[in-house]
Amino acid sequence: MKSKRVLVAGEINADLLLIGYKMFPQPGREVLVEDSQIALGSASAICAMGLAQLGTPVSFVGVVGHDVWGEYCLNALRARDIDLSAVRVDRAVKTGVTVSISAAVDRALVTYPGASTILGAEDITDEMLRNADHVHVSSFFLQTGLRPGCRELFARACRLGLTTSLDPGFDPAEAWGGDLQDVLTQTDVFLPNEVELEAITKQSSVPEALGSLENGRTLTIAKLGARGAVAHAAGELHAAPAFCVDTIETTGAGDSFNAGFLHAWLCGDGLDAALKMGCACGALSTRAVGGTAGQPTLAQAKWLMQIHAK
């Protein structure tokens, strides 16, 4: 089957990773970490990198500043043959930067959004959409320029025959706005993690939260970290367990899950197989520092799934 082409519309940020804290920093205090590293960051870019690593043709539309961070990020994306012809370099803004303070089990993020707020739905032309089969948006709450037009963007994509997916990301304002529900009416796949799902639905039970988002169209996937992933489809729950690997650092694991799930789902592999592929890609991405260094090839992800199936 010919690979489906994915257009990722989103933010391109750099990550400054501070790795291996023993105690999380408090105001007025200083703590030491075990390592540091600079890496390509941002949910959209990490998902695009994961898709490309699996063999999915990817185009990216976004904005970066005319600076060292932007050049670094674009070079990383080019290294995986991602089409950047729709990325704009803007001298008037700075490329966004995220400081990730992480340990093996979780992380905290501090982000300067920078150029990630500049992209608007009007920047994504019908011609760009016609050159793709699927459009994906991450960081709905952070992309303040794209957010107001996201529903119409997805509606345009649908009219042109594309499928759509959305990862909300965390809402720094913790308002979890009602406009998200309107966007979901035009969304084929919704990919929140457990924290985001509970905040959006006000339901602490994952099955109840998934059920509350049922709208007759959207397939919602709950990413549960070490407990795998769960989806609600046609009144039934579908679950996939997490895979055990030697975890080094968890930055971007949910975005790598998105890449694995979307790759398999777009290939027509079925919901259960797509959930397993997502879990495999998310797990394998934690074997290295940063969101992209450990992302698996398709062969590596299938190998992990096969050895756990025995």
N, C-alpha and C positions, 0 to 999 in steps of 0.2 A: 504494500500500500504506500502511495506517495505521501511523504511527510507533509503535514499541514504547516502552513506558514503563520507565525505568530508576530503580531505587532504589539510591543510593550510600550505603553505610554506612561512615563513617570519620571521619577527623580533620579539623579545621578550624584551621589555623595561619596566622599572619601570617609574611611573609618580609621580612627586612631584607637587601637586596641590596647587596653591595660589588662593584663591577664593574670589570674591566680591570686586574688585577694584572700587574706585570712579573715579580715574583718572589714565590713563595708565602711567607707569613709563617712564621717559625720562632720557637720560644720565646725570649723575651728580646730579640727584634728587632721593629722596626716597619717596615712597608712602606706605600706609598701606592697608592691605586686611582684610576681615572679618573672614577668616578661612584658615586652611591648612590641607592637608591630603596626605598620601602616598597610591598609588593604582597601580594595574597592568595597564600598558599602552601599547602603540604601536598598530597600526591599525590592524595588523594581529592577534595579541593575543586577542584584544577586539572582533573582528569578530568571532574568534574561540569560545570564551566564550559565545557570543550571540547565535551561532548555537547550542552549547551544551545545553544551557538553554532551547531552543525550542525543544529539543529532537533529534537533528541530531547527529549521531555518528561522532566524530571528531578525527583526528590524526593530530599531529603537527610535522613539521620538521624545525629545526632552531638551533641556537647556543647561549649559554649564557656564561658568565664568571663564574669562580669558586669564587663567592663572595656573599655577603649578598643580593644584589639586585637580582642576578640570583636565589638564593634559594627562595627568597620571591615570585618571579614571577612563578617559577615552582610549588610551593605549591598552588598558586591561581588557576593555570590551572588544577592541579590534583584534586582540590576540586570539579570540574565539570566533573570529569571522562574523561578528554581528554587524549588520548593516547600520551605519551611523549617518547615512545621508540626510536624515531628517532631524539630526541633533544640531541645535543652534549654539554657537559660542558667542556669548554676550559680554562685551567689555564693561557694561554698566552694572553688572552684578558679580557676586562672589560665588564660587562653587560651595555647596553645603558641606559641612563636616560633622560627623558624629563621633563622640567619645564613648566607647563601649568599655565598661568596667565589668569584667566577667570572671566567673569561676566555672567549674565543670558542670554545675547544675543549673545555673541561670546567669542573667546579666542585667545591668541597668544601663540605660542609654541617655546621653545628653547631646542634643542635636541643635546645630545652627542650620536652619533650613536653606538659607541662601537662595540660589537659583531654582531650587525645587518648587518654589511658590510661583514661578513665572509662567510655566506652561499652562495654556488654556485650551479648552476643547476646540476653539476656532483654529488653533495651530495644527490640528489633526485633520487633514483634508480627506475628501472622498477618494482622491487618487491613492493616498497612503492606505486607506482601508481596502480599496479594490486589489491592492497588491498583497493582501493577507487573507487568511481564512479565519483568524481568531484574534481578538484584541483583549489584552490583559492590562489591568490597572491595579497597582498596589498603593498603600499609604493614602487611602481616601481622605483621612482627616488632616494629614500633613500637606497634601497638595491643594492649597487654598485657591490657586488659580484654576485648576482643573475641576475641582469639586462642584462648583455651581452648574457646569455644563456637562457633567458626567452622564446624567440620565439621557440627555439628547444625543451625546456621543454614542452611547450604547444603542439607542434607538436607530441612529443612522447606520451603525454597523449591522444591526439586525436587518434593516431594509436592503442592505447590500449583500446579505447572505452570510455574514460572519456570526460566529458565536462569541460570547463575552464571558469574562471572569473578573472577579473583584476580590482583593484582599484588603480589609478595612484598615489594618494596622491599629495601633493604639491612638486614642484621642487625647492629646496632651491637656486639653481643656476639660476632659472627662464629662462632656455634655452629651456625646453620642447622639448627635442630632437626628431628628425625624426625617430629614431629607434622604438619609440612607435608605429608608424603606421605599421611597419613590425610585431610587436607582435600582433597587433589587427587582422591581417589576420588569426591568429590561436586562436583567443579569441571568446568565445561564448557570454559572458556578460561583458560589460564594465561599470564601476560604478564611473564616476567622479562627483564631486560637481560642482556647477555653476562657481566658480572661475577657477577651473581646466579646465572645458570644454571650457571656453572663451579663456584661455591662450593657450590651445592645438590647437584650431581651428582658432583662431584670428577672431571669430565671436561673436558679442555681443548679437545677437538674439538667444535664446535657440533653437527654431525650426530650424533656419538656421544652427546652430552649429551641431545639431543632424543630420540633413540631410547631412552635409558635411562629416560626418564619415560613411555614409552608404557604406558598402563594400560587401553586399550580404551575409554576415555571422553574423557579430557582432550585438547583441542587446545592444544598448547604453541607459543607464538610467542616466538622469540628476537629481541629488539631489539638491533641491532648498530650503532647510531649512524650514522656516516658510510658504513657498508657496508649500510645498509638493514635488512631483516628477513627471517627465515627461519622457516618452519613445517614441522612433520613431521605428515603426515596420510596414513593408509592406506598406510604404508610408503614414501611418496614425500616428497621435499623440495620445498617451494614457496618461492620467493624473490622479493623485490621490492627493487629498488635504491633508494638514497636519492636525494632530489631536491636539486639544487644551488640554494641561495638565498644572499642576502647575510646571513650570520649575525651577529647582534649579541650574543646571549646565550642560553645553552642551558637555563636553569632550566625544569624541567617539560616538556621536549620528549618524554620517554618517556610522560608522562601524557597529553599531547596525542595521541601516537600511539595510546594506549589508546582515547581518545575516538573518533578516526577509525576505527580498526579495528572497535570495537564498534558504532558507528553503522551502518557498511556491513554488518557480519555480521548484525546484528539485522534489517536491511532485506532480508536474503536475497540479497545481491549476490554471494555466493560467496567462497571463500577468497582467490583471487588478487586480486580487486578490493578486498577488505577490507584485504589487506596493502598495496596501493598507496595506499588512502585513509589508512591509518595513517601511512605514510611521508610522504605529502603534508601531513597535519596536523601531524606532528612537525616537519617542516622549516619550514613556514610560521610555527610558533609561535616560532621563534628569531629572527624579524625585529624583535622588540621586547624591551625589558627586562622581566623577570618572566615568570611562567609562563602568564599569561592574556591579556596585552595584544595579543599577536600571533596569537592563535588564530583560524583562518580560519572564515568561513562555508562552507556547503556549496558555494556557487557558486565561491568562491575556491579551495577544494581541488580541485574538478573542473576548473577552469581550469588549474591547475598540472599536473594529470595529463594534460590534453589537449595542452598545448603540448609536453610531453616525449614524447608518443606520436607526434608528427609526425616 
